[in-house]
Amino acid sequence: MATSYAPQAGIRPVSLSIPTTALWLAGTTILALLAYYFIGVDQGAVSIFGSDMHVHEFVHDARHFLGFPCH
């Protein structure tokens, strides 16, 4: 015999408070800005790591894929 499973009717949406939502928004914004800096801006002369090019070389292909010039 086959058993059929009916979908649950008691599913409610997730409700978040305003402070929780603001915390998630701030965290996401900080992570996005860090990603943007490391992929799009960090390039030796303005690098926060000085003349170390390890970060630039690590994200080099992503820079070209996303359209950032680096040469």
C-alpha positions as CSV (number, residue, x, y, z in Angstrom):
1,M,0.0,0.0,0.0
2,A,1.1,3.5,-0.7
3,T,1.1,6.2,1.9
4,S,0.3,9.7,0.9
5,Y,1.7,12.7,2.9
6,A,-0.4,15.8,3.0
7,P,1.4,19.1,3.2
8,Q,1.4,20.8,6.6
9,A,-1.2,23.5,6.8
10,G,0.2,25.1,10.0
11,I,3.3,26.7,8.5
12,R,3.7,30.3,9.7
13,P,6.1,33.0,8.3
14,V,9.2,33.9,10.3
15,S,8.8,37.2,12.2
16,L,11.9,39.1,13.2
17,S,12.1,42.0,15.5
18,I,13.4,45.4,14.3
19,P,16.7,45.1,16.3
20,T,17.4,41.6,14.9
21,T,16.6,42.8,11.4
22,A,18.9,45.8,11.8
23,L,21.7,43.5,13.1
24,W,21.4,41.2,10.1
25,L,21.3,44.1,7.7
26,A,24.4,45.7,9.3
27,G,26.3,42.4,9.2
28,T,25.4,41.7,5.6
29,T,26.4,45.3,4.6
30,I,29.8,44.9,6.4
31,L,30.5,41.6,4.7
32,A,29.5,42.9,1.3
33,L,31.7,46.0,1.7
34,L,34.7,43.8,2.7
35,A,34.1,41.6,-0.3
36,Y,33.9,44.6,-2.6
37,Y,37.1,46.0,-1.1
38,F,39.1,42.8,-1.5
39,I,37.9,42.1,-5.0
40,G,37.5,45.5,-6.5
41,V,39.8,48.0,-4.7
42,D,42.8,46.2,-3.0
43,Q,45.6,46.6,-5.5
44,G,49.0,47.3,-3.9
45,A,49.1,51.1,-3.8
46,V,45.9,51.4,-1.7
47,S,46.2,48.1,0.0
48,I,45.8,47.9,3.7
49,F,48.4,45.2,3.7
50,G,51.2,47.4,2.2
51,S,53.1,46.1,-0.8
52,D,51.9,42.5,-0.3
53,M,50.2,41.2,-3.4
54,H,48.8,37.9,-2.0
55,V,45.2,39.2,-1.7
56,H,45.4,40.7,-5.2
57,E,46.7,37.4,-6.7
58,F,44.1,35.4,-4.8
59,V,41.2,37.3,-6.2
60,H,42.8,38.1,-9.6
61,D,40.5,36.0,-11.7
62,A,37.4,37.1,-9.9
63,R,38.4,40.7,-10.6
64,H,38.5,40.1,-14.3
65,F,35.3,38.0,-14.3
66,L,33.4,40.8,-12.5
67,G,34.8,43.5,-14.9
68,F,37.3,45.2,-12.6
69,P,40.5,46.3,-14.4
70,C,43.7,45.6,-12.5
71,H,46.5,46.0,-15.0
